[in-house]
Amino acid sequence: MYVFKAAVLGAGTMGAEIAQVISLSGLPVVLKDVDQAQLDRGMAHIRDIYARRVQRGRISEREAEDRIALVTPQTDYRGFADVDLVLEAVPEKLALKQAVLAEVEGQVAKTALLATNTSALPVTEVGAKLQKPQRLVGMHFFFPASVMKLVEVIAGEQTDEESVDSAVEFVEGIRRIAVRVRECPGFLVNRVLMAGLAEVFRAERDLGLGPKEIDALIAASGLAPMGPYALADALGLDIAQEVSETLKEAYGERFDLGGRISGLIADGKRGAKSGEGFYTYTG
Ligand SMILES: NC(=O)c1ccc[n+]([C@@H]2O[C@H](COP(=O)([O-])OP(=O)(O)OC[C@H]3O[C@@H](n4cnc5c(N)ncnc54)[C@H](O)[C@@H]3O)[C@@H](O)[C@H]2O)c1
């Protein structure tokens, strides 16, 4: 199925980035949120991404304006009748995702593809309240989606083959690399990432090193473009905590973060988006 028009639900950390990627490929995309302030922030973020592309000479100012105009920010369901793909990127709460998808199912055509950007929830459960769960796929982008090329495409137990194929086609059409992944807690990438983060926190404790030193060592080793603490801040500490809890439940203690993040979250430090996490952010 060809996607002529897409919609993204949630204009937060991920939703805005994903809408930017879709618009860059020339497709119109509705960006819906329940919070006007979040929509404004999301659109400002999209403009920033395009401004940087213009600065780097990747795109002309005129082209950037045309692409930005493809994104329609709104708080209602106007224009959903001819949307071919809806991707939800609302907070990582199962009941919320189920409710949001069940609601949107009543707004789109019967043929529309539905997708969830969940980091760790089973796609089967996310789709449990749908009338047609066959058309729900996991479409897991990584932060920052405007840069990261990989997208995991996950079939739930009920997802049909046609929906998975359509999702892969869409992902490739927006110039991303689709990897088909079996449904399991954490899928592929978060399973590896969270096990690594737990190990880094254990090393911090055992070796008596601090976040800055560990980040500097890992960056210098060339293993990753940024250290694990900076990455956790960028992902959002609350999201990292939720994902690690799910994985700990599934695979056991090796995913335990040893309380390294929960204390920060309790103090309102949720990473870069809240201005503070392991590091402090201004502006
Ligand atoms: N942050 C990451 O690095 C990352 C990476 C990959 C996947 N994810 C997943 O993406 C999803 C979104 O995460 P995020 O970090 O962007 O969260 P976020 O908190 O930054 O943004 C969520 C947005 O959803 C909006 N929202 C809440 N209820 C809504 C509703 N009923 N309809 C429309 N919008 C609604 C909120 O107002 C907010 O703007 C989660 O499932 C998360 O696990 C996050």
The ligand as a Tripos MOL2 file, in Angstrom:
@<TRIPOS>MOLECULE
LIG
   44    48     1     0     0
SMALL
NO_CHARGES

@<TRIPOS>ATOM
      1 N1         12.3980    9.4280   23.7340 N.am      1 LIG1
      2 C1         13.0250    8.5030   23.0220 C.2       1 LIG1
      3 O1         14.2410    8.5070   22.8690 O.2       1 LIG1
      4 C2         12.2370    7.4220   22.3300 C.ar      1 LIG1
      5 C3         12.8680    6.6430   21.3600 C.ar      1 LIG1
      6 C4         12.1130    5.6790   20.6700 C.ar      1 LIG1
      7 C5         10.7850    5.4890   20.9930 C.ar      1 LIG1
      8 N2         10.2130    6.2590   21.9720 N.ar      1 LIG1
      9 C6          8.8040    6.0200   22.2640 C.3       1 LIG1
     10 O2          8.0520    7.0380   21.6100 O.3       1 LIG1
     11 C7          6.8800    7.3250   22.3780 C.3       1 LIG1
     12 C8          6.8510    8.8010   22.6950 C.3       1 LIG1
     13 O3          7.9750    9.1210   23.4820 O.3       1 LIG1
     14 P1          8.4830   10.6290   23.6170 P.3       1 LIG1
     15 O4          9.8320   10.5540   24.2420 O.co2     1 LIG1
     16 O5          8.3030   11.3510   22.3170 O.co2     1 LIG1
     17 O6          7.4180   11.1800   24.6870 O.3       1 LIG1
     18 P2          7.0960   12.7040   25.0470 P.3       1 LIG1
     19 O7          6.6010   12.6860   26.4270 O.co2     1 LIG1
     20 O8          8.2620   13.5840   24.7100 O.co2     1 LIG1
     21 O9          5.9070   13.0910   24.0430 O.3       1 LIG1
     22 C9          4.6380   12.5070   24.0820 C.3       1 LIG1
     23 C10         3.6310   13.4850   23.5020 C.3       1 LIG1
     24 O10         2.3680   12.8440   23.4050 O.3       1 LIG1
     25 C11         1.3710   13.8000   23.6890 C.3       1 LIG1
     26 N3          0.1140   13.1200   24.0090 N.ar      1 LIG1
     27 C12        -0.3090   12.6080   25.1920 C.ar      1 LIG1
     28 N4         -1.5400   12.0750   25.0470 N.ar      1 LIG1
     29 C13        -1.8920   12.2300   23.7340 C.ar      1 LIG1
     30 C14        -3.0380   11.8790   22.9660 C.ar      1 LIG1
     31 N5         -4.0820   11.2590   23.5200 N.pl3     1 LIG1
     32 N6         -3.0540   12.2130   21.6360 N.ar      1 LIG1
     33 C15        -2.0120   12.8650   21.0660 C.ar      1 LIG1
     34 N7         -0.9100   13.2190   21.7670 N.ar      1 LIG1
     35 C16        -0.8460   12.9080   23.0760 C.ar      1 LIG1
     36 C17         1.9760   14.6050   24.8270 C.3       1 LIG1
     37 O11         1.3140   15.8640   24.9790 O.3       1 LIG1
     38 C18         3.4170   14.7450   24.3390 C.3       1 LIG1
     39 O12         3.5830   15.8870   23.5360 O.3       1 LIG1
     40 C19         6.9430    6.4140   23.6120 C.3       1 LIG1
     41 O13         6.2350    5.2430   23.3620 O.3       1 LIG1
     42 C20         8.4200    6.1040   23.7340 C.3       1 LIG1
     43 O14         8.6680    4.9090   24.4070 O.3       1 LIG1
     44 C21        10.8930    7.2270   22.6330 C.ar      1 LIG1
@<TRIPOS>BOND
     1     1     2 1
     2     2     3 2
     3     2     4 1
     4     4     5 ar
     5     4    44 ar
     6     5     6 ar
     7     6     7 ar
     8     7     8 ar
     9     8     9 1
    10     8    44 ar
    11     9    10 1
    12     9    42 1
    13    10    11 1
    14    11    12 1
    15    11    40 1
    16    12    13 1
    17    13    14 1
    18    14    15 2
    19    14    16 1
    20    14    17 1
    21    17    18 1
    22    18    19 2
    23    18    20 1
    24    18    21 1
    25    21    22 1
    26    22    23 1
    27    23    24 1
    28    23    38 1
    29    24    25 1
    30    25    26 1
    31    25    36 1
    32    26    27 ar
    33    26    35 ar
    34    27    28 ar
    35    28    29 ar
    36    29    30 ar
    37    29    35 ar
    38    30    31 1
    39    30    32 ar
    40    32    33 ar
    41    33    34 ar
    42    34    35 ar
    43    36    37 1
    44    36    38 1
    45    38    39 1
    46    40    41 1
    47    40    42 1
    48    42    43 1
@<TRIPOS>SUBSTRUCTURE
     1 LIG1         1 GROUP 0 **** ****
